[in-house]
Amino acid sequence: MQPAIAARLLGRQVSARIAPVCSAAQLLRALPAPPKTRAGLRMRPSGSDRSGKTMTDPRLFQLDKFEEESYFTPKTWGFWRGVIMYFFIFSLVGHWMEIPYCALMDALFGIVEPDYAAFVDPLHVPYWVYGAGTVVLTLVLLPLKISIVRRCKTLWGAALGFLVAAVAIAAVLETVIGLIINQPDAFGEYPYWDNSQLAGNILGQGWIVNDIGLGLVSLFYVWVVFPFCQKIFLSISPKAANRFFFIVLAVVALACVSWYVPQVFAALGLQGGVVLS
């Protein structure tokens, strides 16, 4: 066999053996990386916040459509840690938010008494109804938001649809609860609130202004506060997140002791543990 022919045949054999290896390597490089998961949370293929973003990275303070669909992970401790923590935090924050809201409603409609509780209670008094509201928002409206986001082409459209749904839900709840527990007595006095003379009232119980306000608060909490806070806690170590959790519990416990213990003493006729004569 001539040397030129032999070299040509040998080159074909080597190429035939190398080609499948090269093709397989190229195929592996072309395949997308599998999405990573951490504690049941669906993450981007590019990696987690902890590995790809730091506390100084501006991307950490942005939420996109992918993240608006995430963070509802009820099978994880991180999710319930957030639910419990936000319950206590917003029991205080809700009290603080009610003060300017009531001041605005009184300035516009003259419907809030000067001795209303939000005006006279110390700022460290928790209003548990607002904490309970955050739990309901997280467990009920967060899944609703995720469903709306997945059905809409844009986040703006999804946010508008969510706001309409939240206002409708608030109107139904306020009206139904009012019809159950807020019926007027024989003199026409309402035990808790009186919306019957306000324009835009619903069956004398609900009020569309309140419902729009609740819808906006729901939108802000479900779309910004909860996912942003969960994103921050996933960007730090579990030990640091748990440490912050227990600090929040301690602060709220101190606030409760400083408010409720004197109230109990006053109700029992005690002052500093001594019976008042």
C-alpha positions in Angstrom: 0.0 0.0 0.0 1.3 3.4 -0.9 2.3 5.7 2.0 -0.1 8.4 0.9 -3.1 6.0 0.8 -2.2 4.5 4.2 -2.0 7.9 5.8 -5.3 8.9 4.4 -7.0 5.7 5.7 -5.4 6.1 9.1 -6.7 9.7 9.3 -10.2 8.6 8.5 -10.1 6.0 11.3 -8.8 8.5 13.8 -11.4 11.1 12.8 -14.2 8.4 13.1 -13.1 7.6 16.6 -12.8 11.2 17.8 -16.0 12.6 16.1 -18.4 10.8 18.5 -16.5 12.1 21.5 -16.5 15.6 20.2 -20.2 15.4 19.3 -21.1 14.2 22.8 -19.0 16.9 24.5 -20.7 19.6 22.3 -24.1 18.1 23.1 -23.4 18.3 26.9 -22.3 21.9 26.6 -25.4 22.8 24.6 -27.8 21.3 27.2 -29.2 23.8 29.7 -28.1 23.5 33.3 -30.8 22.0 35.5 -32.5 24.5 37.9 -31.2 24.5 41.4 -33.4 24.2 44.4 -32.9 25.3 48.0 -35.3 24.4 50.7 -38.1 23.7 48.2 -37.7 27.1 46.5 -37.5 27.0 42.7 -34.4 29.0 41.7 -32.9 30.3 38.5 -30.4 28.1 36.6 -27.8 30.8 37.0 -27.6 30.1 40.8 -29.0 31.3 44.1 -29.0 34.7 45.6 -26.4 33.6 48.1 -23.9 32.7 45.4 -24.7 35.2 42.7 -25.8 38.3 44.6 -24.5 40.1 47.7 -26.1 42.6 50.0 -24.5 45.3 48.0 -25.7 44.0 44.6 -28.6 46.2 43.3 -30.1 43.1 41.8 -30.9 41.9 45.3 -33.4 44.8 45.7 -35.3 44.0 42.4 -38.2 41.6 41.9 -39.0 40.2 38.5 -41.8 38.0 37.2 -39.9 34.8 38.1 -39.6 35.9 41.7 -43.2 37.1 41.9 -44.1 33.5 41.2 -41.8 32.2 43.9 -41.6 32.2 47.7 -44.8 30.3 48.4 -43.1 27.2 49.9 -45.3 26.0 52.7 -43.3 22.8 53.2 -40.2 24.7 54.3 -39.2 26.3 57.7 -38.1 29.5 55.9 -41.7 30.1 54.7 -43.3 29.6 58.2 -40.5 31.5 59.9 -41.5 34.4 57.7 -45.2 34.0 58.3 -44.7 34.0 62.1 -42.2 36.8 62.1 -44.4 39.1 59.9 -47.4 38.4 62.1 -45.6 39.9 65.1 -43.9 42.7 63.1 -47.1 43.9 61.4 -49.1 43.7 64.6 -47.0 46.7 65.5 -46.6 48.2 62.1 -50.3 48.0 61.5 -50.9 50.1 64.6 -48.5 52.7 63.3 -50.1 52.7 59.8 -53.6 53.2 61.2 -52.6 56.5 62.8 -52.0 58.5 59.6 -54.9 56.6 57.9 -57.3 57.6 60.6 -56.0 61.2 60.6 -56.6 61.3 56.9 -60.1 59.9 57.1 -61.0 62.4 59.9 -59.6 65.3 57.8 -61.5 64.3 54.7 -64.8 62.9 56.2 -64.8 63.8 59.9 -65.5 60.3 61.0 -62.8 59.5 63.6 -63.2 60.5 67.2 -60.3 62.3 68.9 -60.1 59.6 71.6 -60.0 56.8 69.1 -57.7 54.0 70.3 -55.1 54.4 67.6 -54.6 58.0 68.7 -54.2 57.4 72.4 -52.6 54.0 72.7 -48.8 53.9 73.1 -46.9 53.0 69.9 -45.7 49.7 71.4 -49.2 48.3 71.7 -49.7 45.5 69.2 -52.9 45.4 67.1 -53.2 41.7 66.5 -55.8 42.0 63.8 -53.2 43.4 61.5 -50.8 40.5 62.2 -53.6 38.1 61.5 -54.3 40.0 58.3 -50.8 39.3 57.1 -51.2 35.6 57.7 -54.4 35.6 55.6 -52.7 37.6 52.9 -49.8 35.1 52.8 -51.8 31.9 52.9 -54.7 33.0 50.6 -53.8 36.0 48.4 -50.2 35.0 47.7 -51.3 31.8 45.9 -53.9 34.0 44.1 -51.2 36.4 43.0 -49.0 33.6 41.7 -52.0 32.2 39.7 -52.7 35.7 38.2 -49.1 36.3 37.3 -48.8 33.1 35.4 -51.9 33.9 33.4 -51.0 37.5 32.5 -48.4 38.6 30.0 -47.1 41.5 32.0 -46.6 42.2 35.7 -48.5 45.5 35.4 -51.6 43.7 34.1 -51.3 41.0 36.8 -50.9 43.7 39.5 -54.1 45.5 38.3 -56.0 42.2 38.2 -54.8 41.4 41.7 -55.8 44.8 43.0 -59.4 44.4 41.6 -59.7 41.0 43.2 -58.2 42.2 46.6 -60.7 45.2 46.7 -63.6 42.8 46.0 -62.5 40.4 48.6 -62.1 43.2 51.2 -65.6 44.5 50.4 -67.2 41.1 50.8 -65.4 40.4 54.1 -66.0 43.8 55.6 -69.7 43.6 54.7 -70.3 40.0 55.8 -68.4 40.5 59.1 -70.3 43.7 59.8 -73.6 42.0 59.2 -72.7 39.3 61.7 -71.1 41.3 64.6 -72.0 44.9 63.9 -75.7 45.1 63.9 -77.2 48.3 65.4 -79.1 48.2 68.7 -82.7 49.5 69.3 -81.4 53.0 69.3 -79.6 52.7 66.0 -76.2 52.6 67.6 -73.5 50.4 66.0 -71.2 48.6 68.4 -68.0 48.8 66.4 -68.3 51.1 63.3 -71.0 53.1 61.5 -70.6 53.4 57.8 -74.3 53.7 57.2 -74.3 57.4 56.5 -71.2 57.5 54.3 -71.5 57.7 50.5 -70.3 54.4 49.0 -71.3 52.3 51.9 -72.2 48.6 51.2 -75.4 47.5 53.1 -74.5 50.0 55.9 -71.5 47.9 56.9 -68.8 48.0 54.2 -67.3 51.2 52.8 -65.6 51.3 49.4 -63.0 53.8 50.5 -61.8 51.3 53.2 -61.9 48.5 50.8 -59.7 50.3 48.2 -57.3 51.2 51.0 -57.1 47.5 52.1 -56.7 46.4 48.5 -53.7 48.8 48.1 -52.1 47.5 51.3 -52.7 43.9 50.2 -51.1 44.7 46.9 -48.0 46.2 48.5 -47.6 43.4 51.1 -48.1 40.5 48.7 -46.2 42.0 45.8 -43.3 43.8 47.5 -43.0 43.2 51.3 -43.3 39.4 51.5 -41.2 38.4 48.4 -38.6 41.0 49.1 -38.2 40.0 52.7 -38.1 36.3 51.8 -35.5 37.1 49.2 -33.3 38.9 51.7 -33.5 36.0 54.2 -32.5 33.6 51.5 -29.5 35.7 50.8 -28.1 35.3 54.3 -27.2 32.2 56.2 -29.9 30.2 57.9 -28.3 30.9 61.3 -28.4 34.6 60.7 -32.1 34.4 59.6 -33.0 32.4 62.7 -31.1 34.8 64.9 -33.1 37.8 63.5 -36.3 35.8 63.9 -35.7 35.3 67.7 -34.7 38.9 68.1 -38.1 39.9 66.6 -39.9 37.6 69.0 -38.0 39.0 72.0 -38.8 42.6 71.0 -42.5 41.9 70.6 -42.6 39.9 73.8 -41.0 42.9 75.7 -43.7 45.2 74.1 -46.4 42.9 75.2 -45.1 42.6 78.8 -44.8 46.4 79.1 -48.4 46.9 78.0 -50.4 43.9 79.2 -48.9 43.4 82.6 -49.9 46.9 83.9 -53.3 46.4 82.3 -53.8 43.1 84.3 -52.7 44.8 87.5 -55.1 47.7 86.9 -57.9 45.2 86.2 -57.2 43.4 89.4 -56.9 46.5 91.5 -53.2 46.0 91.9 -50.3 48.5 91.6 -46.8 47.0 91.6 -48.2 43.8 93.1 -49.9 45.5 96.0 -53.7 45.5 96.4 -55.2 48.9 96.2 -57.5 49.7 99.1 
